Amino acid sequence: MKTLTKPGRISIVIVMLFLATLWLFPLWRIDLRAPQYPGGLSMQIWLNDIKGDVPIINGLNHYIGMQEINKKDFREFIFLPAAILLFILFGFLVLLLKKKIYYYIWSALFIGIACFSFYDFYMWEYNYGHHLNPHAPIRVPGMSYQPPLLGYKKLLNFEVLSQPDIAGWFFIGTGILLVSMTIYEWKKNKK
Amino acid sequence: MKKIFFPLCLVAAVAFVQSCKMKNTASAVIGDADSKVYVAPGKYDEYYNFVSGGFNGQVSVYGLPSGRLLKLIPVFAVFPENGYGYSEETKAMLNTTNGQIPWDDQHHLDLSQTNGEQDGRWLFANANNTPRIARIDLKTFKTVEILQIPNSAGNHSSPFITENTEYVVAGTRFSVPLGTEDVPISSFKQNFHSTASFISVDKSSGNMSIAFQIVLPGMNLDLSHGGKGPSHDWFFFSSYNTEQAYTLLEVNASQKDKDYIVAVNWKKAEEYAKAGKGKKVAADYAHNIYDESKQTATSVIEHEVLLLDPKDCPDMVYMIPCPKSPHGCDLDPSGEYIVGSGKLAALIPVFSFSKMIKAIGSKQFEGDFQGIPIIKYEAALYGEVQKPGLGPLHTEFDDKGNAYTSMFLSSEVVKWSLKDLKVLDRAPTYYSVGHLMIPGGDTRKPGGKYLVAYNKITKDRFLPTGPELAQSAQLYDISGDKMQLLLDYPTIGEPHYAQACLASLIKDQQVKYYDINKNGNEFVTMGEKKTNVVRKGNRVDVYMTAIRSHLVPDNIEGVFVGDDIYFHVTNLEQDWDIPHGFAIKNNPNAELLVMPGETVTLKFTPQKQGIYPFYCTDFCSALHQEMSGYLRVSPKGSNTPLKFGTGDIADASTQK
């Protein structure tokens, strides 16, 4: 089995540092703006929490029958930190064993976690925007309120902008780094 | 033809004379005035301008330079609009030794200072009629304290403060006998006194307490101002009616050529008070405090004050002769010059603090006024502003060494130089200006941009509105050599003195809503699950919540005619500018405005059986019109069970 290059080993440390930011900064942010909210409303999604103007957003959403956002309803806030923590621990293992094959497996694992996270986030948004209380005071025929996964959307009187926050960029950076280092290791392997 | 020529010329000449008219007052605005007062949509004014409400008992807040009304702060008058003085929480604010007094005459304001500069903490306001001083918190724009002043009447030379807000003063305009003795009015000279009360202000809480009252001869103390810098230890009051008239004052109090500026060494007074030179006497007065954490006001009746008699306290009070019935008593930013504005005088005397101290040192006195030494006029005089105008009332200062005096009779603002006492400029006001105001114009650090004249007579300035008109104010640009009239705008109540500070001083400290978790109101309802209706005898406490867009409970039954119902409404919202209102039909009481996170209580004692709808009065949301409920009031002695809730729909088949 081929041994991991030095840049490859350094990248493991960088990835672990990148992922540590998930405990320090929010992953994602959704900003809302409407005429009567000149300062805007903002919601930050963390690895294990949801913060910002959540009570205000909940208060507004009850008109159109959207469910309340409650931290305790998210199983993700338990298994996502656990998954990332395990992933970091695997990193130490890869660093110790110094084998390319483990690096490839490790990278694939991350891509798996990332894909599942985005799928899960999308599905939550879909449910959140589509499963409406049929007794809601305001019902707009054919209207659903799914927030965008990434980018801008207009929902009734609100403009919604969804984008990565600080830790989200590090998360994306991790993915890019792992993919490009895998390619790098693969090419070195052939020589 | 020639014969007719001369008479024709005569007719033409007469016609020409008749076409001459008095100058009119509409054309005084020149230049780019409009752009200087235009505050574009979405932009803010540069200054908060706090304006006394006079006979409306309130304080109004304007933005400058736009002259836009931002808020009315209820202080000494009940305010049904938001329930001030009506809600159970605020009733105590207007309590006095004579019960709740729903009105007063609010004349002067002073912003708290540190080292002679505005610090943006509190605004003090006086009540002239029933002597009181109020403190308004500049984080909430709420009246948080009202202190009644005993041994006084006509609390006019008030609420002016010392440089570090050590004291706020209250001076008597209408001398009265001390205590409760029944004496003839004609015994004025023997029995009537004015008092200068020094009220200490706690450095951190702001709470006021009467430290001592200096007993002065019977006369009318008019206005006052504290010393600055070198004159820090002193306070100066203008006086009139030193003739000691008690009837037809307009004649009998205008006889002497000179009245006095009363100079009080408050540091010395403080020492005398500490040394036990004073006399504790019985005097009842109310002290009302609004506790922010409990969101509730309490009123305590105090029973004692400390009196200081100048006879027992030498070197504490001096008189400086001042022509004639002075109104304003104003200190320049350096604290050296004391300007007395004798409203019936044809000049403005300017006294020098350092000369006054020298005169006291070398005993340059010209007798005494009921035992208080009178300093020789010339010994304290710095100079006189000659022919300033008619009816000088009040003087403020800019940052360039100039003074501005309002002229009531000649309806103008006169700018003069402190250095050589020469008149530099005059600007007409519309009409009969009382007080004027420069932002920080009575502090060590005055502004140099704007001056506002608060006029007593309005006449034709705005569209007529029947016999009762708004008051009028004019804004001037004073940044140049010449004063420039910028704006004419109506004001409410009757503004007397005013204050203004840079918006940046207090804008960012504004409370946006109350944290519901810190709501310490005894009757708070923490969430809809805690809502309740509790009966104790004929007292019914309704623990109600309000959140967009429903009240809980919104159906209440089992209440009877004659019950005292207390609606404790808690606004559960935690967002800026989402107040809810509360009112109930046929309630001989006001409504409530409940701010987010706040609990307020409205009492209702129904006199008749019936169904009483109640509802939110503040348009809070798209479903505001739905935010309502019903109270069923059953006849006394009936057995309707106590029942309450929201969203419970009865089975129709069980209804009769």
Contacts between the chains, C-beta under 8 A, distances in Angstrom:
chain1	res1	chain2	res2	distance
A	55	B	574	5.8
A	55	B	575	8.0
A	56	B	574	7.3
A	56	B	575	4.9
A	59	B	547	7.3
A	59	B	548	6.2
A	59	B	573	7.3
A	59	B	575	7.2
A	63	B	621	7.8
A	63	B	622	6.5
A	63	B	623	7.1
A	137	B	549	7.7
A	137	B	622	7.7
A	137	B	623	5.5
A	137	B	626	7.7
A	138	B	622	7.0
